[in-house]
Amino acid sequence: MESALVYTLFDILFRLIFLALKLAVGLVKGIFKALWFILKHLGMGISHLGTKPV
């Protein structure tokens, strides 16, 4: 009886940890995508200004 309760608690705990990790990974990926997007556009703008002075 007690072992089943412990198993259930551990199952819930692992699911929560897994979910938190998935959310953290998604968040980090989103941040990196946004940073890459911004840097790409800044880089394009800088190179554009460098090659074609207005």
DSSP file (Angstrom, degrees, kcal/mol; ACC not computed):
  #  RESIDUE AA STRUCTURE BP1 BP2  ACC     N-H-->O    O-->H-N    N-H-->O    O-->H-N    TCO  KAPPA ALPHA  PHI   PSI    X-CA   Y-CA   Z-CA
    1    1 A M     >        0   0    0      0, 0.0     4,-1.5     0, 0.0     5,-0.1   0.000 360.0 360.0 360.0 -48.4    0.0    0.0    0.0
    2    2 A E  H  >  +     0   0    0      1,-0.2     4,-2.6     2,-0.2     5,-0.2   0.887 360.0  55.3 -67.7 -39.0    2.8    2.4    1.0
    3    3 A S  H  > S+     0   0    0      1,-0.2     4,-2.6     2,-0.2    -1,-0.2   0.877 106.1  51.7 -62.6 -37.9    5.0    1.4   -1.9
    4    4 A A  H  > S+     0   0    0      2,-0.2     4,-2.3     1,-0.2    -1,-0.2   0.897 110.4  48.8 -65.3 -40.0    2.1    2.3   -4.4
    5    5 A L  H  X S+     0   0    0     -4,-1.5     4,-2.5     2,-0.2    -2,-0.2   0.920 112.1  48.0 -64.8 -44.4    1.7    5.7   -2.8
    6    6 A V  H  X S+     0   0    0     -4,-2.6     4,-2.6     2,-0.2    -2,-0.2   0.912 111.5  50.8 -62.3 -43.0    5.5    6.4   -3.0
    7    7 A Y  H  X S+     0   0    0     -4,-2.6     4,-2.4     1,-0.2    -2,-0.2   0.907 110.7  49.0 -60.7 -43.5    5.5    5.2   -6.6
    8    8 A T  H  X S+     0   0    0     -4,-2.3     4,-2.4     2,-0.2    -2,-0.2   0.910 111.5  49.2 -63.5 -43.2    2.6    7.5   -7.4
    9    9 A L  H  X S+     0   0    0     -4,-2.5     4,-2.5     1,-0.2    -2,-0.2   0.921 112.8  47.0 -62.8 -44.2    4.3   10.5   -5.7
   10   10 A F  H  X S+     0   0    0     -4,-2.6     4,-2.9     2,-0.2     5,-0.2   0.880 110.4  53.5 -64.8 -37.7    7.6    9.8   -7.6
   11   11 A D  H  X S+     0   0    0     -4,-2.4     4,-2.1     2,-0.2    -2,-0.2   0.925 111.4  44.8 -61.5 -46.0    5.6    9.5  -10.9
   12   12 A I  H  X S+     0   0    0     -4,-2.4     4,-2.4     2,-0.2    -2,-0.2   0.912 113.8  51.0 -63.3 -43.9    4.0   12.9  -10.3
   13   13 A L  H  X S+     0   0    0     -4,-2.5     4,-2.5     1,-0.2    -2,-0.2   0.927 111.2  46.6 -61.1 -47.5    7.4   14.4   -9.3
   14   14 A F  H  X S+     0   0    0     -4,-2.9     4,-2.8     1,-0.2    -1,-0.2   0.880 111.4  52.0 -64.5 -38.0    9.2   13.1  -12.4
   15   15 A R  H  X S+     0   0    0     -4,-2.1     4,-2.5    -5,-0.2    -1,-0.2   0.914 110.7  47.9 -63.1 -41.9    6.3   14.3  -14.6
   16   16 A L  H  X S+     0   0    0     -4,-2.4     4,-2.5     2,-0.2    -2,-0.2   0.910 113.1  47.7 -64.4 -42.8    6.6   17.8  -13.1
   17   17 A I  H  X S+     0   0    0     -4,-2.5     4,-2.5     2,-0.2    -2,-0.2   0.923 112.8  48.8 -63.1 -45.0   10.4   17.8  -13.5
   18   18 A F  H  X S+     0   0    0     -4,-2.8     4,-2.5     1,-0.2    -2,-0.2   0.908 112.5  48.2 -61.3 -43.6   10.1   16.7  -17.1
   19   19 A L  H  X S+     0   0    0     -4,-2.5     4,-2.5     2,-0.2    -1,-0.2   0.913 111.5  49.8 -63.2 -44.1    7.4   19.3  -17.8
   20   20 A A  H  X S+     0   0    0     -4,-2.5     4,-2.6     1,-0.2    -2,-0.2   0.898 111.5  49.1 -62.4 -41.3    9.6   22.0  -16.2
   21   21 A L  H  X S+     0   0    0     -4,-2.5     4,-2.8     2,-0.2    -2,-0.2   0.912 110.6  50.1 -64.6 -43.0   12.6   20.9  -18.2
   22   22 A K  H  X S+     0   0    0     -4,-2.5     4,-2.4     2,-0.2    -2,-0.2   0.911 112.6  47.1 -61.7 -42.7   10.6   21.0  -21.5
   23   23 A L  H  X S+     0   0    0     -4,-2.5     4,-2.4     2,-0.2    -2,-0.2   0.908 112.4  49.7 -64.8 -42.7    9.3   24.5  -20.7
   24   24 A A  H  X S+     0   0    0     -4,-2.6     4,-2.6     2,-0.2    -2,-0.2   0.918 111.8  48.0 -62.7 -44.4   12.8   25.7  -19.8
   25   25 A V  H  X S+     0   0    0     -4,-2.8     4,-2.6     1,-0.2    -2,-0.2   0.913 112.3  49.6 -62.9 -43.1   14.2   24.2  -23.1
   26   26 A G  H  X S+     0   0    0     -4,-2.4     4,-2.3    -5,-0.2    -2,-0.2   0.896 111.7  48.8 -62.1 -40.9   11.4   25.8  -25.0
   27   27 A L  H  X S+     0   0    0     -4,-2.4     4,-2.4     2,-0.2    -2,-0.2   0.927 112.1  47.6 -64.9 -46.5   12.0   29.2  -23.4
   28   28 A V  H  X S+     0   0    0     -4,-2.6     4,-2.7     1,-0.2    -2,-0.2   0.910 112.2  50.2 -61.9 -43.4   15.8   29.0  -24.0
   29   29 A K  H  X S+     0   0    0     -4,-2.6     4,-2.5     1,-0.2    -1,-0.2   0.911 110.8  49.9 -60.9 -43.0   15.1   28.1  -27.7
   30   30 A G  H  X S+     0   0    0     -4,-2.3     4,-2.3     2,-0.2    -2,-0.2   0.902 111.2  48.4 -62.7 -42.6   12.7   31.0  -28.0
   31   31 A I  H  X S+     0   0    0     -4,-2.4     4,-2.7     2,-0.2    -2,-0.2   0.927 112.9  47.7 -63.6 -45.8   15.2   33.4  -26.5
   32   32 A F  H  X S+     0   0    0     -4,-2.7     4,-2.8     2,-0.2    -2,-0.2   0.886 111.3  51.0 -64.2 -38.5   18.0   32.2  -28.8
   33   33 A K  H  X S+     0   0    0     -4,-2.5     4,-2.5     2,-0.2    -1,-0.2   0.930 112.2  46.7 -62.8 -45.1   15.7   32.4  -31.9
   34   34 A A  H  X S+     0   0    0     -4,-2.3     4,-2.5     2,-0.2    -2,-0.2   0.914 114.0  47.6 -63.3 -44.3   14.8   35.9  -31.0
   35   35 A L  H  X S+     0   0    0     -4,-2.7     4,-3.0     2,-0.2     5,-0.2   0.921 112.9  48.5 -62.8 -45.0   18.4   36.9  -30.4
   36   36 A W  H  X S+     0   0    0     -4,-2.8     4,-2.8     2,-0.2    -2,-0.2   0.908 111.7  50.1 -61.7 -42.8   19.5   35.3  -33.6
   37   37 A F  H  X S+     0   0    0     -4,-2.5     4,-2.1     2,-0.2    -2,-0.2   0.925 113.8  44.7 -60.3 -47.5   16.7   37.1  -35.5
   38   38 A I  H  X S+     0   0    0     -4,-2.5     4,-2.6     2,-0.2    -2,-0.2   0.926 115.5  47.1 -64.0 -46.4   17.7   40.4  -34.0
   39   39 A L  H  X S+     0   0    0     -4,-3.0     4,-3.1     2,-0.2    -2,-0.2   0.893 110.8  52.4 -64.2 -40.1   21.5   39.9  -34.6
   40   40 A K  H  X S+     0   0    0     -4,-2.8     4,-2.5    -5,-0.2    -1,-0.2   0.924 112.8  44.5 -61.0 -45.6   20.8   38.7  -38.2
   41   41 A H  H  X S+     0   0    0     -4,-2.1     4,-2.4     2,-0.2    -2,-0.2   0.881 114.7  48.4 -68.2 -38.8   18.8   41.9  -38.9
   42   42 A L  H  X S+     0   0    0     -4,-2.6     4,-2.8     2,-0.2    -2,-0.2   0.930 112.9  48.8 -64.8 -44.9   21.4   44.1  -37.2
   43   43 A G  H  X S+     0   0    0     -4,-3.1     4,-2.8     2,-0.2     5,-0.2   0.905 112.0  48.3 -61.2 -42.9   24.1   42.4  -39.2
   44   44 A M  H  X S+     0   0    0     -4,-2.5     4,-2.4     2,-0.2    -1,-0.2   0.914 112.7  48.8 -62.7 -43.8   22.2   42.8  -42.4
   45   45 A G  H  X S+     0   0    0     -4,-2.4     4,-2.3     2,-0.2    -2,-0.2   0.905 113.3  46.6 -62.7 -43.0   21.6   46.4  -41.6
   46   46 A I  H  X S+     0   0    0     -4,-2.8     4,-2.4     2,-0.2    -2,-0.2   0.934 115.1  45.0 -66.2 -47.0   25.3   47.0  -40.8
   47   47 A S  H  X S+     0   0    0     -4,-2.8     4,-2.4     1,-0.2     5,-0.2   0.870 112.8  52.7 -65.5 -35.6   26.6   45.2  -43.9
   48   48 A H  H  X S+     0   0    0     -4,-2.4     4,-2.5    -5,-0.2    -1,-0.2   0.914 111.4  45.4 -65.1 -44.1   24.0   47.1  -46.0
   49   49 A L  H  < S+     0   0    0     -4,-2.3    -2,-0.2     1,-0.2    -1,-0.2   0.867 113.4  51.8 -66.7 -36.6   25.1   50.4  -44.6
   50   50 A G  H  < S+     0   0    0     -4,-2.4    -2,-0.2    -5,-0.2    -1,-0.2   0.893 116.6  37.1 -67.2 -41.2   28.8   49.4  -45.1
   51   51 A T  H  < S+     0   0    0     -4,-2.4    -2,-0.2     1,-0.2    -1,-0.2   0.876 126.9  33.1 -81.6 -38.1   28.3   48.4  -48.8
   52   52 A K  S  < S-     0   0    0     -4,-2.5    -1,-0.2    -5,-0.2     2,-0.2  -0.773  74.7-159.9-123.1  87.6   25.9   51.1  -49.8
   53   53 A P              0   0    0      0, 0.0    -3,-0.1     0, 0.0    -4,-0.1  -0.487 360.0 360.0 -67.6 130.8   26.4   54.4  -48.1
   54   54 A V              0   0    0     -2,-0.2    -5,-0.0    -5,-0.1    -2,-0.0   0.451 360.0 360.0 -85.4 360.0   23.2   56.5  -48.3
